[in-house]
Amino acid sequence: MISVQKLEKRYEAVHAVKGVSFDVARGDIVGLLGQNGAGKTTVMKVLTGYLEPTAGTITVGGVDVLQDRIGVQRQIGYLPENAPLYPEMLVQEYLLMMCELRSLPADKHLAAVSDAVRATGLTQFLTRPIATLSKGYRQRVGLAQAILHKPEVLVLDEPTNGLDPVQIQEIRGLIRRLAQHSTIILSTHILQEVEAVCNRVVILINGELAADSALTDLLKSKRVRVSVKSGTDGVAVALGKVAGVSKVARRGADPDAPGHDLWICDYTGEHAPVPAVIEAAVAQKWTLGGVAPEVSNLETVFRTLMSEKAVATQEKAA
Ligand code: ATP
């Protein structure tokens, strides 16, 4: 559905996006994740045709944004960060104006507004001045304007930024509902947001692509936790001999099994070598507290990527 290839963007001295490539399939909800200044907004502005890339190609539904910007924008609904709304306008006035700016045929305006407010839960608020709405409801108005032309793709720049926890839950629910009919790319620096809504994640660090993966794959840590009675001899050596285990480290006392130490085995194959580890433990007559693949979360993955990036940068500079 969307293909971003070797995207570069420079703002004079600032090299904001450095050779970023990723693809988005129809129906995906992609979280574009990165710290402040990582390049998320820049990627979104280029993707939506509001900014020219320095180099690289972007296609949406097979249409090249550089060759046919309008053709791409027809397929995309864009909610910019701090979407410009007109506070003095009524919700319906604003949405009708946006229909006109989008060049929707005049006889389709009422149906477009009606569908958009129904999808975003704004039906009761049509005649309210935007200024009198809460931040969460103003964000719904921003989402409503983004879907007026029934785009296949929604690009949402930090859609829950500045909202309170209840509003955040509401907007996330709304995004999940919209995702039933659209492909969505949303940017955020909130890791839980990605875990709560997305099925894919693209991570940018200092303008470079650091990860592009299905969320479930990214969270597979390729480590097995082995809990062995404290004081057992020869654990590192025996675990190191298990087929597929590439590295063994002791992490200290196992918080879930008093009197046991936690050993971490990195593995290289596709499947966690849990049966082989248990076999080794039985052969060695160890008292086990448990053997299980390690479940990581996005925060640990993100921290690991950041530190790997820092090491790579240091090595480059040396
Ligand atoms: P945030 O989470 O803070 O919104 P971001 O990941 O969206 O950050 P961008 O806004 O894309 O990051 O910015 C990437 C880099 O490009 C930053 O260093 C930023 O200062 C710089 N930048 C963005 N817009 C401009 C501009 N118009 N002129 C010069 N530099 C810019």
Boltz pocket constraint, residues with backbone or C-beta under 6 A from the ligand:
constraints:
  - pocket:
      binder: B
      contacts: [[A, 11], [A, 14], [A, 15], [A, 16], [A, 34], [A, 35], [A, 36], [A, 37], [A, 38], [A, 39], [A, 40], [A, 41], [A, 42], [A, 43], [A, 189]]
      max_distance: 6.0
